[in-house]
Amino acid sequence: MAAHAATGAKTATNDVSHKRRKGPGALATVYLVIYNVVMTAGWLVIAVGLVRSYLAKGSYHGLYYSIEKPLKFFQTGAVLEVGIVPSSVVLTGFQVMSRVFLTWAVTHSVREVQNEDSVLLFVVAWTITEIIRYSFYTFSLLNHLPYLIKWARYTLFIVLYPMGVTGELLTIYSALPYVQKTGLYSITLPNKYNFSFDYHTFLILTMISYIPLFPQLYFHMMRQRKKVLGHLEEHSKNE
Amino acid sequence: MSRAAFFEVEILDPKTKAQLCFLDKVEPHATVAEIKCLLHKCYPKWYPARQALKLDPKGKTLKDDEILENLPVGTTATMYFKDLGPQLGWTMVFLAEYIGPLFIYLLFYFRLPYIYSPKYTFTSSPYPVVPLACLCHSFHYVKRLIETIFVHRFSHGTMPLRSMVKNCLYYWGFAAWLAYYINHPLYTPPSYGNRQIYYALILFLLCEAGNFSINLALNNLKSDGMGSGKIPCPTRNPFTWLFFFVSCPNYTYEVGAWIGFTFMTQCVPVALFTLVGFIQMTIWARGKHKMYLRQFKDYPALRMAIIPLFL
């Protein structure tokens, strides 16, 4: 799930208490800055690719193909940040895993959904979110965080998060008939390992899991927003 | 040098700071446990096991055996109370966790209605390994129940209800999942036939005996009265000689038994259950191993946590 919430979590508290916390060492900081700059650039490439493709084609349809490769590359590359980024490993890991799942196990695997508009919906949501998120990390590491980026990070999710989730759910939903018809990634009995797996049912269960998970993450981000942006309003009042 | 004066203890809610209870004439050498009993009298719903008392709302929970006059408080002590929720004794927890898999497996073994296709209801498998597996699985959990009731001595510790529900879901769920496949009408017996089943059964039985021996040995250690002051060591029983090599041979044997069961049934869900169990038990074993190392200066250097010479 596009859990923008995940990475918002710990960073908010880090912002507030970064004076008390010891930052990473010099070498680690250089690595992290390079990583975050590269990721920001990567998602900018995807954004530019989308815009150019739209202008060339004149329609929203089938824009996925123009950014398929960089999307796969940079979204999968996010695996590197699990445990590195200032957020809980569990939350980051979960978010990256669900993004990678959608990129490879749904969109890549089921060709027929690649033309769907729902794909564009979540790609746009992810792109904007990641550009802001990675530049947020970059500036934070360099201790020069423009308020605009912080504001964007903790405000735009209000629209982007539901947008991404809608795109993801619609994409999985449209993949269902093809998965059922072809038996994709499914194993039936009998077999010598006495195991069976129905990918179609698995996808439905995945969709259902959004119901408890999405509100939790969304309201968590809301609370983080109050903490981070509310705190700053207090500061400016005191000054 | 004990003070003649009595203490007063006020217990507050950490969020609202409202006073929940005021205890006067508390003995200076009263323990936290005794204070919890006094609080229980004010609020019968909150039995001591579900109370967490702290000196600071964000601080650490006070241990039951801490003495009032040794705490950094004046003659009027302020404590903060947190409700840990309903608690269950260890015995209840283990009974619930083990009875589930025992019965759930049997539901699948006897092919109760609505599990498999209606034409298979109440039928049985033509393969001898299927009733054998049922026997082994049931034996495993009956043994565990017996050990829980007669062998294990648990501390007065408790577990929160929520944890127990989570654990039960895990054990019961996995039992249902693996029982579903082993007792399925389309079950395929092991590729290497009777030989595979036979050797797997031997491994299973040896490990069950081993695990039982270790549990007995550990229990005898506690009943010798020294509490936790003795290093567990091998006895005359050959199964306990695994203590030469590992700190927690009970876990080693447990994994061994499940490996045996995996090969006996040749079933992926069983393999997965074995793997997850192995990971969990390794974490526990390493924790225990570290504790032993800290506690005993002359702890045998050869010993590993769970796998001899390796892990």
Interface residues (C-beta under 8 A of the other chain):
Chain A: L189 P190 N191 K192 Y193 N194 F195 S196
Chain B: Y181 I182 H184 L186 Y187 T188 S191 T265 Q266 C267 V268 P269
